[in-house]
Amino acid sequence: MDFAALPKKHTEYKTSKIVVLPISYDGTATLLKGSDLGPQAILAASSRLTLFDLETNFEVYRQGICTLPPVLSRDNPVDMIDEVRQQANPLFRDGKLVVGLGGKHLVSIGLIQAAVERHSELSVVQFDAHADLRPIDAEAGYGNSCVMTRVNEMCESVQIGIRSMDQKERGKVDLDRMVFARDLHYHGVSAAGDALDMLSDTVYITIDLDVLDPSCMPSVERPEPGGIDWYMLTRLIRQVASEKRIVGLDVVGLVPQPNHPAADFLAAKLIYRILSMIFSR
């Protein structure tokens, strides 16, 4: 299934500036299974998108959006990460803007590895409810809560929307590079200004959908109260898109629920809006 159900002339790899890579991985879920169904749910919901984006006055689909076959699921997270990296490498090498669809947040590591190999000065901005700064356990291996620990070994990052972490993570936080959700509520987008200024000129965006408040995004494994809303998230991303060169992004963490199909559409719309903000500059 192609993203946005576009005509074939807008989905050819050679002429498309955007490539969508679905990654249906749920192997490390501990609370609620089902995020492996997220990529397909986003693709299905995207068929209902209005292709003219009112916010940007732009039709980004004309840049070409090629949807690739899903990355084959690997039970072992290390094998999965390596498979994602191998499949994403040629996409970045070909100069495509890569859009990863997860799946668990762990899929972001392989995508960011591939992006760093192509863009040595890359930095990452993470939108998430959780800090994901726990240590990588040599015996237990990778878990979702260590994603940013691994990312910070590869490149610099900024974390936005955070409102949950354990005591050990708190000791590893660089407060200059972390923007708490409560500060965004109290002070608006300006609360993130200093942190976003720390990003390099070339940026990768990773979005765990639980950064949004459960009132608008209930379909996640670990919902946290006090999240930001649609307008806050898109304003923050638009600020990044207006100042930086975005070479890749991922949207992860959707656990589709039959009673909340609006969440699937929100995820699809978010991706299309971000692409519109990037290419309408």
C-alpha positions as CSV (number, residue, x, y, z in Angstrom):
1,M,0.0,0.0,0.0
2,D,1.4,3.4,-1.0
3,F,1.4,6.4,1.3
4,A,-1.5,8.7,0.4
5,A,-2.7,6.3,-2.4
6,L,-1.0,8.4,-5.0
7,P,-1.0,7.9,-8.7
8,K,1.9,5.8,-10.0
9,K,3.6,8.8,-11.6
10,H,4.1,10.3,-8.1
11,T,5.5,7.1,-6.5
12,E,8.4,6.0,-8.7
13,Y,11.7,5.7,-6.7
14,K,13.9,7.4,-9.2
15,T,11.8,10.6,-9.4
16,S,10.6,10.7,-5.8
17,K,12.3,13.1,-3.3
18,I,10.6,11.3,-0.4
19,V,10.8,7.6,0.5
20,V,8.6,5.9,3.1
21,L,10.0,2.9,4.8
22,P,7.6,0.9,7.0
23,I,9.2,-1.1,9.9
24,S,6.7,-3.4,11.6
25,Y,8.7,-4.3,14.7
26,D,7.1,-4.9,18.1
27,G,9.5,-7.4,19.6
28,T,10.4,-5.4,22.7
29,A,6.9,-4.4,23.8
30,T,6.3,-4.9,27.5
31,L,2.9,-3.4,28.2
32,L,0.7,-3.4,25.1
33,K,1.4,-5.3,21.9
34,G,0.4,-4.0,18.5
35,S,2.8,-1.3,17.4
36,D,3.9,-3.7,14.6
37,L,0.5,-2.9,13.1
38,G,1.1,0.8,13.3
39,P,2.9,1.3,9.9
40,Q,0.1,-0.5,8.0
41,A,-2.6,1.5,9.9
42,I,-0.8,4.8,9.0
43,L,-0.6,3.8,5.3
44,A,-4.3,2.9,5.3
45,A,-5.3,6.1,7.0
46,S,-3.2,8.2,4.6
47,S,-5.4,7.2,1.7
48,R,-8.0,9.6,3.2
49,L,-5.6,12.6,3.2
50,T,-6.5,15.8,1.4
51,L,-3.5,16.3,-0.8
52,F,-3.6,20.1,-0.6
53,D,-2.1,21.1,2.8
54,L,-4.0,24.2,4.0
55,E,-1.4,25.2,6.6
56,T,1.4,25.5,4.1
57,N,-0.6,26.2,0.9
58,F,1.3,23.4,-0.7
59,E,0.9,20.0,-2.4
60,V,3.9,18.1,-1.3
61,Y,2.9,14.9,-3.1
62,R,4.1,16.5,-6.3
63,Q,7.7,16.0,-5.0
64,G,7.1,12.3,-5.3
65,I,6.5,9.9,-2.4
66,C,7.8,6.4,-2.9
67,T,6.6,3.7,-0.4
68,L,9.0,0.7,-0.1
69,P,8.0,-2.8,1.0
70,P,8.1,-3.2,4.8
71,V,11.4,-4.2,6.5
72,L,11.1,-7.9,7.4
73,S,10.5,-8.3,11.1
74,R,13.4,-9.7,13.2
75,D,12.8,-11.0,16.7
76,N,16.2,-10.1,17.9
77,P,16.4,-6.3,18.3
78,V,20.1,-6.1,17.3
79,D,19.3,-8.0,14.0
80,M,16.3,-5.7,13.4
81,I,18.4,-2.6,13.9
82,D,21.1,-3.8,11.5
83,E,18.5,-4.8,8.9
84,V,16.9,-1.3,9.1
85,R,20.4,0.3,8.8
86,Q,21.2,-1.7,5.7
87,Q,17.9,-0.9,4.0
88,A,18.1,2.8,4.9
89,N,21.7,3.3,3.9
90,P,21.1,3.5,0.1
91,L,18.1,5.8,0.6
92,F,20.2,8.4,2.4
93,R,23.0,7.9,-0.1
94,D,20.6,8.6,-3.0
95,G,19.7,11.9,-1.4
96,K,16.1,10.9,-0.5
97,L,14.3,12.3,2.5
98,V,13.6,9.2,4.5
99,V,10.4,8.7,6.5
100,G,10.4,5.7,8.8
101,L,7.2,4.2,10.1
102,G,7.3,2.2,13.3
103,G,6.8,0.0,15.1
104,K,8.6,0.4,18.4
105,H,10.9,3.4,19.0
106,L,13.9,1.0,18.7
107,V,13.6,1.1,14.9
108,S,14.9,4.7,15.0
109,I,18.4,3.5,15.9
110,G,18.9,1.8,12.6
111,L,17.5,4.8,10.7
112,I,19.7,7.2,12.6
113,Q,22.8,5.0,12.1
114,A,22.2,5.2,8.4
115,A,21.7,8.9,8.5
116,V,24.9,9.5,10.5
117,E,26.9,7.5,8.0
118,R,25.7,9.8,5.2
119,H,25.6,13.1,7.2
120,S,28.5,13.3,9.7
121,E,27.3,16.6,11.2
122,L,23.8,15.3,12.0
123,S,21.9,16.1,15.1
124,V,18.7,14.5,16.3
125,V,15.6,16.2,17.8
126,Q,13.4,13.7,19.7
127,F,9.7,14.4,20.5
128,D,8.7,12.0,23.2
129,A,7.0,11.6,26.6
130,H,9.8,9.4,27.8
131,A,13.5,10.3,28.2
132,D,14.7,6.8,26.9
133,L,18.1,7.3,28.6
134,R,18.4,4.1,30.4
135,P,21.6,2.1,30.0
136,I,22.1,-0.6,27.4
137,D,22.1,-3.8,29.2
138,A,24.9,-6.1,27.9
139,E,22.9,-9.2,28.8
140,A,19.3,-8.1,28.2
141,G,20.3,-6.2,25.1
142,Y,18.5,-3.3,23.6
143,G,15.2,-2.1,25.0
144,N,13.0,0.8,24.0
145,S,14.0,2.8,27.0
146,C,17.6,3.0,25.9
147,V,17.0,4.5,22.4
148,M,18.4,8.0,23.2
149,T,21.3,6.5,25.1
150,R,22.4,4.8,21.8
151,V,21.6,7.9,19.7
152,N,23.8,10.1,22.0
153,E,26.7,7.8,21.3
154,M,26.3,8.6,17.6
155,C,25.5,12.3,17.6
156,E,24.2,15.2,19.6
157,S,20.5,15.4,20.4
158,V,17.7,17.6,21.8
159,Q,14.7,16.1,23.7
160,I,11.3,17.8,23.7
161,G,8.0,17.1,25.5
162,I,9.6,14.8,28.2
163,R,7.5,14.1,31.2
164,S,8.6,10.6,32.4
165,M,11.9,9.1,33.5
166,D,13.3,7.0,36.3
167,Q,15.8,8.3,38.9
168,K,18.9,6.9,37.1
169,E,17.9,8.6,33.9
170,R,17.4,11.9,35.8
171,G,21.1,11.8,36.6
172,K,22.1,11.6,32.9
173,V,19.9,14.5,31.7
174,D,21.5,17.5,30.1
175,L,19.0,20.2,31.1
176,D,20.2,22.5,28.4
177,R,19.1,19.9,25.8
178,M,15.9,18.8,27.4
179,V,12.5,20.6,27.2
180,F,9.9,19.3,29.6
181,A,6.3,19.2,28.6
182,R,5.3,21.3,31.6
183,D,7.5,24.2,30.4
184,L,5.9,24.1,27.0
185,H,2.5,24.4,28.7
186,Y,3.6,27.3,30.9
187,H,5.7,29.2,28.4
188,G,4.7,28.1,24.9
189,V,7.1,27.4,22.0
190,S,9.6,29.8,23.3
191,A,10.5,27.3,26.1
192,A,12.2,25.2,23.4
193,G,14.1,28.0,21.7
194,D,17.5,27.7,23.4
195,A,17.5,23.9,23.0
196,L,16.6,24.0,19.3
197,D,19.4,26.5,18.8
198,M,21.8,23.7,19.7
199,L,20.8,21.6,16.7
200,S,23.3,21.4,13.9
201,D,22.3,22.6,10.4
202,T,21.5,19.0,9.4
203,V,18.7,17.4,11.5
204,Y,16.9,14.1,11.9
205,I,13.5,14.1,13.6
206,T,12.2,11.2,15.7
207,I,8.6,11.4,17.0
208,D,7.2,8.9,19.5
209,L,3.4,9.6,19.3
210,D,3.1,9.5,23.1
211,V,4.6,13.0,23.1
212,L,1.0,14.0,22.4
213,D,-1.5,14.2,25.3
214,P,-3.6,11.0,25.5
215,S,-6.7,13.2,24.9
216,C,-5.7,13.4,21.3
217,M,-3.4,10.4,20.9
218,P,-4.7,7.5,23.1
219,S,-3.4,4.7,20.8
220,V,0.1,4.2,22.3
221,E,1.7,1.7,24.6
222,R,2.5,4.0,27.5
223,P,0.3,7.1,27.5
224,E,1.4,9.9,29.8
225,P,-0.9,12.7,31.0
226,G,0.2,16.3,30.5
227,G,1.4,15.9,26.9
228,I,1.4,18.6,24.2
229,D,-1.3,19.0,21.6
230,W,-1.3,19.0,17.7
231,Y,-0.7,22.8,17.4
232,M,2.2,22.8,19.8
233,L,3.9,19.9,18.1
234,T,3.5,21.2,14.6
235,R,4.6,24.7,15.6
236,L,7.8,23.3,17.1
237,I,8.5,21.1,14.0
238,R,7.8,24.1,11.7
239,Q,10.4,26.1,13.6
240,V,13.0,23.3,13.0
241,A,12.0,23.0,9.3
242,S,12.3,26.8,8.8
243,E,15.8,26.9,10.1
244,K,17.4,23.5,9.5
245,R,17.9,21.0,6.7
246,I,15.9,17.9,7.6
247,V,17.2,14.7,6.0
248,G,15.0,12.1,7.7
249,L,12.3,11.5,10.2
250,D,10.4,8.7,11.8
251,V,7.0,8.4,13.5
252,V,6.7,5.5,15.9
253,G,4.6,4.1,18.7
254,L,1.2,3.9,17.2
255,V,-0.8,0.9,18.6
256,P,-4.0,0.9,16.4
257,Q,-7.2,0.5,18.2
258,P,-10.5,-0.2,16.4
259,N,-12.4,2.3,18.6
260,H,-9.9,5.1,17.9
261,P,-9.3,5.2,14.1
262,A,-8.8,9.0,14.4
263,A,-5.4,8.3,15.9
264,D,-4.3,6.5,12.8
265,F,-5.3,9.5,10.7
266,L,-3.6,11.9,13.0
267,A,-0.3,10.0,12.5
268,A,-0.7,10.1,8.7
269,K,-1.7,13.7,8.7
270,L,1.3,14.6,10.9
271,I,3.7,13.0,8.5
272,Y,2.1,14.8,5.5
273,R,2.1,18.1,7.4
274,I,5.8,17.7,8.2
275,L,6.7,16.9,4.6
276,S,4.7,20.0,3.5
277,M,6.6,22.2,6.0
278,I,9.9,20.9,4.8
279,F,9.4,21.2,1.0
280,S,7.3,24.4,1.0
281,R,10.3,26.5,2.2
